[in-house]
Amino acid sequence: MIPSFFRRTPVLPGFGASFGLSVLFISLVTLLPLSGLLLYVSNMTWAQYWLAISDARVVESYKITLLGALYSTIAVTFIGFLLAWIISRYDFPGRRLIDALVDLPFALPTAVAGITLSALFIPTGWLGQWFEPLGIKISYAFPGMVIAMMFTSLPFIVRPVQPVLEDLESEIEEAALMLGAHKWQIFWRVLLPALAPALITGASQAFIRSLGEFGAVIMIAGNIPFETEITSLMIFIRMQEFNYPAAAAIASVVLAASLILLFLLQLLQNRFLNKL
Amino acid sequence: MLKKFILAGALAALALLTAASIPAQAQEKPLLNASYDVARELFAAINPRFVADWKAKTGQDLKIDQSFAGTSRQAQDIIQGKKVDTVTFNQATDINVLAQRGLIRADWQKAFPNNASPYYSTIAFLVRKGNPKHIKNWDDLVRDDVKLVFPNPKTSGNARYTYLGAWLYANEKFKGDDAQTKQFVGKFLHNVVNFPTGGRGATVAFAQNGQGDVLLTFESEVMGIAKGDEFKAGGFEVVVPPVSVLAEFPVAVVDKVVDEKGTRKVATAYLNYEYSREIQLLLTTYYFRVNHPDLAKVMADRYAKARLIEPTKVLGPWDKIEQTHFASGGVLDQLLAVRK
């Protein structure tokens, strides 16, 4: 049974070739490695699988990773929103530079970012020295981990929000003002609802990115078991033990968590769109 | 002007390409050697010497490709089909992994002298200028006021030796009492402020970012950091404990690959060359210890006297050590799981 869509001749030419290439590419690059992962897992019994994913140290690493990603996402959503706001709403000298800098985390190898951040935030570092008297340890501790996650996930917030902000015409705000809304009312009731879908998309991508981040985090986290050991590192450790099934099992948990999250966000977004 | 410049650039690039492609044609069968991560400079020095030596002896042009990565990573690659002729590792475990999978003969340690280990080292301590915490021996490392830095033993070969060094010392001190040894090593592990995934990360954390009071790694590394240009300004000092662990740097021919490629002869010659006087002397300039009888005096001048315990003599064969201590849920995991 071929769906009727594929039997119609599309209006735009080249559908067959481009569709075929896209599917081939996705299969080779995404689905094949994924099925390899599932193959490793499928050779395990349920008991082995449970043992691999419920090890105390691994469970602790889930908590650490989730908590780190949560804090970093909250912080980065706020900062990213402000950044998107100033870039799209004001024209000031250096605006283009800041706009370009937002993409830096995409370009920089994350391990390099991790090393640089850890050097900045050590007690004698340029930034760390201000936190040292307060007794706050950043590099090689949990806060460092959060900062590394924030660094790598910042563009994920700015980039989806920015075009939406640019598309929101100032006439809408002016109309609200004319109708007697306060500045905060305009923000809460006029701007934010329009921005919410983009913000949610950005935040969810930032969160998922933080769950999977490896290079930047292990360089700054200190990797102390039960304190600053992230799940990606546990996967890496299992691979070093030549325990591929256990590594795949833990990876499948991260993958499932990310998929569920994406799905939930899709639902949430649909609700928002329906409301508008 | 610009045109000329671009033309000159293009010509230079062309010349480079041609130059690069000529030796590529001359080589017959490149040899691929896989080493541990921090061996770059060493093999950059050894390989051209062997190429010249081989040319002089056989008249054949040889090219050596060299790969560097953590040895567990290297072993994984070889298992997954990378055509590596020889391995020069920093631990026996990852060669045993290959032997268990039939890629290397089971008695590989008998194929070359000294347990197939052309050079060796031990675990030593790097301390801050003037040794402010008076660190002399392993006992000082379990004090409450001393913080340590070394890589994660799960992801780094040298850290496994660090762990074994502490274990073997404690095992002797407590005359084999298991509970007391575990307590000692547990305290030792909990004094660690940072577990980077590799040796380089640990060096940066200690020497550059000021983490901890002691960096533990191979003596060769420790001496390299203390005497090398990069961290000379730090004034770090080397402390070699009177008793430490023997860390061998084993080599092996990957039998399955050399038989397939027909490179057994040259691969064997390459590894034997590491035992030659020339290379053994070269190895001492990288602060490794060697067994060549001519170099005993160089050895005595250069290295602190230390009694080095062979892990396999006390704890049994490597796969048993691996199973008991380093496998998932092994003693290392158990000790780390005890909360502070």
HADDOCK unambig.tbl for C-alpha pairs under 7 A between the chains (distance, minus, plus):
assign (segid A and resid 119 and name CA) (segid B and resid 209 and name CA) 5.94 0.50 0.50
assign (segid A and resid 122 and name CA) (segid B and resid 209 and name CA) 6.24 0.50 0.50
assign (segid A and resid 140 and name CA) (segid B and resid 194 and name CA) 6.44 0.50 0.50
assign (segid A and resid 219 and name CA) (segid B and resid 196 and name CA) 6.85 0.50 0.50
assign (segid A and resid 222 and name CA) (segid B and resid 194 and name CA) 4.36 0.50 0.50
assign (segid A and resid 222 and name CA) (segid B and resid 195 and name CA) 5.48 0.50 0.50
assign (segid A and resid 222 and name CA) (segid B and resid 196 and name CA) 6.32 0.50 0.50
assign (segid A and resid 223 and name CA) (segid B and resid 194 and name CA) 6.37 0.50 0.50
assign (segid A and resid 223 and name CA) (segid B and resid 195 and name CA) 5.24 0.50 0.50
assign (segid A and resid 223 and name CA) (segid B and resid 196 and name CA) 6.58 0.50 0.50
assign (segid A and resid 224 and name CA) (segid B and resid 194 and name CA) 6.37 0.50 0.50
assign (segid A and resid 224 and name CA) (segid B and resid 195 and name CA) 6.09 0.50 0.50
assign (segid A and resid 225 and name CA) (segid B and resid 336 and name CA) 6.73 0.50 0.50
assign (segid A and resid 237 and name CA) (segid B and resid 154 and name CA) 6.04 0.50 0.50
assign (segid A and resid 237 and name CA) (segid B and resid 155 and name CA) 6.23 0.50 0.50
assign (segid A and resid 240 and name CA) (segid B and resid 72 and name CA) 5.91 0.50 0.50
assign (segid A and resid 240 and name CA) (segid B and resid 154 and name CA) 6.63 0.50 0.50
assign (segid A and resid 240 and name CA) (segid B and resid 155 and name CA) 5.97 0.50 0.50
assign (segid A and resid 241 and name CA) (segid B and resid 327 and name CA) 6.55 0.50 0.50
